[in-house]
Amino acid sequence: MNETVQQLVPTAIALERQYVLQTYRRPDFVLVRGEGVRLFDETGRAYLDAVAGIAVNALGYGDPELVATLRVAAEGLIHVSNLYHTEPQARLAQALVECSFADRVFFCNSGTEAIEAALKFARKYARQHYGAHKTHFVAFTNSFHGRTMGALSTTATEKYRAPFEPLVPGVQFVPFNDLQAAEQVITDQVCAVLVEPIQGEGGIHLATMEFLQGLRTRCNEQGALLIFDEIQCGLGRTGTLWAHEPAGVTPDMMTLAKPLAGGLPTGAVLMTQAVADAMVPGDHGSTFAAGPLVCQVAQVVFRRVSQPEFLAEVRAKGEYLAARLDQCIRPHRLVRGVRGRGLMWGIECTVEATVVVNAAYRRDLLVCAAGTHVVRLLPPLIITRAEIDEMVDKLAATLDDVVQESAR
């Protein structure tokens, strides 16, 4: 490690604590570089990364093609705004449409912005087709759709909502995977139903095929749009390009973000032509969205993660990870349950997840929480089987450490 960097690191932590709004509880080390599925701090200590920037870094760190693309893109246009045509945006939209249910794409800068856009599009579509009365949304318990006011209004978790109420009215929450309850509240006043095929922040809960199929049917009956939030679970994370594929249904809109541009900020709403037809120039926009540099990088990420052989390998590694978790983690005395698909897993614990997250640092492992008691595993999709073994072994050792520490 460069001596100058080592000297700057304590200053970085002090400066963060003095000048940055304290909305995160960060550990006392500073990450300075990455390679593959590992991150390195200022001392050169390596951490096996099972967070991937919260499901963002699908191709890990230092991917040669991404780095080369970024360098070339930086020598061209970085930003011109959406007042003008650029080819990378058009090419990325084409790729997304050709590999999905969609006819059109709206680009933005984050998952939260994608949700905000989808809510707006649903409201206008309903107003045009049915009238001003059709404004309500249906969302589900344990949902997480973002932290801006509209997205937060469709996020169920009370601790996120309460400090900022009153929120946008007209949102009703029903139990996740309870189709009968959903059918009762999806009335002719509902303009859209918003659901994650696999809930991320809410605890890694998988929607059943019957639930998603039933929502599609009920939305059709009531003239409501069905919106799939695949911001965390989409783009290959579960072993299929889209997490909703196994259910055999398609939405009217789908929100994307996290891994799409390999760590650069971007988001997207994919939609049918019927939804697109409700919008006209001036209805929505974004200054920074789909800039040429971001879209060139995103094209590389999307091409890579959408390849059938890449997805088949994610599925195979997901099955291997499931078997290792069943063998080494599920029987542990601190574990209540293990659930997930592909390379998106949650371990529900009898202790708070933050206890495990903090203990894992000492085992050179990065994991994160999903709710109060679920430890989340979201490794880069390029992780090898040997690294999966290492990840599971380190997690098992971490759980043992927590048991020993609690006994003191």
PEZITA-V414700 format. One record per residue. N is the residue number from 1. RES is the residue in three letters. PHI is phi as a letter, one per 30 degrees, with the letter a starting at -180 (* if undefined). NEAR is the number of other ideal C-beta (glycine too) atoms within 8 Angstrom. Layout:
# PEZITA-V414700
{{N RES PHI NEAR} {N RES PHI NEAR}}
This chain:
# PEZITA-V414700
{{1 MET * 8} {2 ASN e 5} {3 GLU d 6} {4 THR d 6} {5 VAL d 10} {6 GLN e 10} {7 GLN d 8} {8 LEU d 8} {9 VAL d 11} {10 PRO e 7} {11 THR d 8} {12 ALA d 9} {13 ILE d 10} {14 ALA d 8} {15 LEU d 9} {16 GLU e 9} {17 ARG d 8} {18 GLN d 6} {19 TYR c 5} {20 VAL c 7} {21 LEU e 3} {22 GLN d 5} {23 THR c 3} {24 TYR b 4} {25 ARG c 2} {26 ARG c 5} {27 PRO d 5} {28 ASP d 4} {29 PHE b 9} {30 VAL c 8} {31 LEU d 9} {32 VAL b 9} {33 ARG a 8} {34 GLY b 12} {35 GLU a 8} {36 GLY i 9} {37 VAL c 12} {38 ARG b 11} {39 LEU c 11} {40 PHE b 12} {41 ASP c 11} {42 GLU d 10} {43 THR c 7} {44 GLY j 7} {45 ARG d 8} {46 ALA c 8} {47 TYR c 13} {48 LEU d 13} {49 ASP c 15} {50 ALA c 12} {51 VAL c 11} {52 ALA h 13} {53 GLY i 8} {54 ILE i 9} {55 ALA i 13} {56 VAL c 10} {57 ASN d 13} {58 ALA d 16} {59 LEU c 12} {60 GLY i 15} {61 TYR c 13} {62 GLY i 9} {63 ASP e 10} {64 PRO e 6} {65 GLU d 8} {66 LEU d 12} {67 VAL d 9} {68 ALA d 8} {69 THR d 11} {70 LEU d 10} {71 ARG d 8} {72 VAL d 9} {73 ALA d 13} {74 ALA d 8} {75 GLU d 5} {76 GLY c 8} {77 LEU d 8} {78 ILE c 8} {79 HIS a 8} {80 VAL b 8} {81 SER i 7} {82 ASN d 8} {83 LEU d 4} {84 TYR b 6} {85 HIS d 5} {86 THR b 12} {87 GLU d 7} {88 PRO e 14} {89 GLN d 13} {90 ALA d 9} {91 ARG d 10} {92 LEU d 15} {93 ALA d 11} {94 GLN e 8} {95 ALA d 12} {96 LEU d 14} {97 VAL d 12} {98 GLU d 6} {99 CYS c 8} {100 SER b 10} {101 PHE d 7} {102 ALA d 11} {103 ASP c 7} {104 ARG b 12} {105 VAL b 12} {106 PHE c 10} {107 PHE c 13} {108 CYS b 14} {109 ASN c 9} {110 SER a 11} {111 GLY d 14} {112 THR e 12} {113 GLU d 13} {114 ALA d 16} {115 ILE d 18} {116 GLU e 13} {117 ALA d 13} {118 ALA d 14} {119 LEU d 14} {120 LYS d 11} {121 PHE d 16} {122 ALA d 15} {123 ARG d 10} {124 LYS d 11} {125 TYR e 13} {126 ALA d 16} {127 ARG d 11} {128 GLN d 7} {129 HIS c 7} {130 TYR b 10} {131 GLY j 6} {132 ALA d 5} {133 HIS d 7} {134 LYS c 13} {135 THR b 10} {136 HIS d 11} {137 PHE b 15} {138 VAL c 16} {139 ALA b 14} {140 PHE b 14} {141 THR e 9} {142 ASN i 12} {143 SER d 18} {144 PHE b 13} {145 HIS b 13} {146 GLY k 12} {147 ARG c 7} {148 THR d 10} {149 MET d 8} {150 GLY d 11} {151 ALA d 14} {152 LEU d 14} {153 SER d 12} {154 THR c 13} {155 THR c 14} {156 ALA d 12} {157 THR d 12} {158 GLU d 6} {159 LYS d 5} {160 TYR d 9} {161 ARG d 13} {162 ALA e 7} {163 PRO d 4} {164 PHE c 7} {165 GLU d 6} {166 PRO d 3} {167 LEU c 10} {168 VAL d 7} {169 PRO d 6} {170 GLY j 7} {171 VAL c 12} {172 GLN c 9} {173 PHE c 9} {174 VAL b 12} {175 PRO d 7} {176 PHE d 13} {177 ASN i 8} {178 ASP c 9} {179 LEU d 10} {180 GLN d 6} {181 ALA d 9} {182 ALA d 16} {183 GLU d 9} {184 GLN d 7} {185 VAL c 10} {186 ILE d 13} {187 THR c 7} {188 ASP d 8} {189 GLN d 7} {190 VAL d 14} {191 CYS c 13} {192 ALA a 16} {193 VAL c 16} {194 LEU c 14} {195 VAL b 14} {196 GLU c 16} {197 PRO e 13} {198 ILE b 15} {199 GLN d 15} {200 GLY c 14} {201 GLU e 9} {202 GLY d 16} {203 GLY k 12} {204 ILE h 15} {205 HIS c 11} {206 LEU c 10} {207 ALA d 14} {208 THR d 7} {209 MET e 9} {210 GLU d 7} {211 PHE d 13} {212 LEU d 14} {213 GLN d 11} {214 GLY d 11} {215 LEU d 14} {216 ARG d 12} {217 THR d 8} {218 ARG d 13} {219 CYS d 14} {220 ASN d 7} {221 GLU d 6} {222 GLN c 10} {223 GLY i 10} {224 ALA c 13} {225 LEU d 14} {226 LEU c 14} {227 ILE c 15} {228 PHE c 14} {229 ASP c 13} {230 GLU c 15} {231 ILE d 14} {232 GLN c 15} {233 CYS c 13} {234 GLY d 12} {235 LEU i 14} {236 GLY i 16} {237 ARG e 17} {238 THR c 13} {239 GLY j 12} {240 THR c 11} {241 LEU e 11} {242 TRP c 12} {243 ALA d 13} {244 HIS d 13} {245 GLU e 8} {246 PRO e 6} {247 ALA d 10} {248 GLY i 6} {249 VAL b 9} {250 THR b 5} {251 PRO d 12} {252 ASP d 11} {253 MET b 17} {254 MET b 17} {255 THR c 18} {256 LEU b 16} {257 ALA a 11} {258 LYS f 12} {259 PRO d 13} {260 LEU e 13} {261 ALA c 12} {262 GLY i 15} {263 GLY j 6} {264 LEU d 9} {265 PRO d 8} {266 THR a 16} {267 GLY b 18} {268 ALA a 14} {269 VAL c 15} {270 LEU c 14} {271 MET a 15} {272 THR d 11} {273 GLN d 8} {274 ALA e 8} {275 VAL d 15} {276 ALA e 10} {277 ASP d 6} {278 ALA d 10} {279 MET c 9} {280 VAL b 4} {281 PRO e 3} {282 GLY j 4} {283 ASP d 7} {284 HIS a 8} {285 GLY a 5} {286 SER a 11} {287 THR d 6} {288 PHE c 8} {289 ALA d 12} {290 ALA h 12} {291 GLY d 13} {292 PRO e 15} {293 LEU d 15} {294 VAL e 13} {295 CYS d 17} {296 GLN d 12} {297 VAL d 15} {298 ALA d 14} {299 GLN d 12} {300 VAL d 12} {301 VAL e 16} {302 PHE d 14} {303 ARG d 9} {304 ARG d 10} {305 VAL d 15} {306 SER c 11} {307 GLN d 8} {308 PRO e 5} {309 GLU d 6} {310 PHE d 12} {311 LEU d 14} {312 ALA d 9} {313 GLU d 8} {314 VAL d 15} {315 ARG d 11} {316 ALA d 8} {317 LYS d 13} {318 GLY d 14} {319 GLU d 8} {320 TYR d 10} {321 LEU d 13} {322 ALA e 10} {323 ALA d 8} {324 ARG d 12} {325 LEU d 13} {326 ASP d 9} {327 GLN d 8} {328 CYS c 12} {329 ILE c 15} {330 ARG e 10} {331 PRO d 6} {332 HIS d 9} {333 ARG d 5} {334 LEU d 10} {335 VAL c 14} {336 ARG c 6} {337 GLY a 7} {338 VAL b 12} {339 ARG b 9} {340 GLY l 13} {341 ARG a 9} {342 GLY i 12} {343 LEU c 15} {344 MET b 15} {345 TRP b 13} {346 GLY b 13} {347 ILE c 13} {348 GLU d 11} {349 CYS c 14} {350 THR d 7} {351 VAL c 10} {352 GLU d 8} {353 ALA d 15} {354 THR d 7} {355 VAL d 9} {356 VAL d 16} {357 VAL e 12} {358 ASN d 8} {359 ALA d 12} {360 ALA d 13} {361 TYR e 12} {362 ARG d 7} {363 ARG c 11} {364 ASP h 9} {365 LEU b 13} {366 LEU c 11} {367 VAL b 12} {368 CYS b 10} {369 ALA c 10} {370 ALA b 13} {371 GLY i 11} {372 THR d 6} {373 HIS b 11} {374 VAL c 14} {375 VAL c 14} {376 ARG c 14} {377 LEU c 15} {378 LEU b 13} {379 PRO d 14} {380 PRO e 13} {381 LEU d 12} {382 ILE d 10} {383 ILE e 12} {384 THR c 8} {385 ARG d 7} {386 ALA d 6} {387 GLU d 11} {388 ILE d 14} {389 ASP e 9} {390 GLU d 9} {391 MET d 14} {392 VAL d 13} {393 ASP d 9} {394 LYS d 13} {395 LEU d 18} {396 ALA d 11} {397 ALA d 9} {398 THR d 14} {399 LEU d 14} {400 ASP d 8} {401 ASP d 11} {402 VAL d 13} {403 VAL d 10} {404 GLN d 8} {405 GLU d 8} {406 SER d 7} {407 ALA d 5} {408 ARG d 4}}
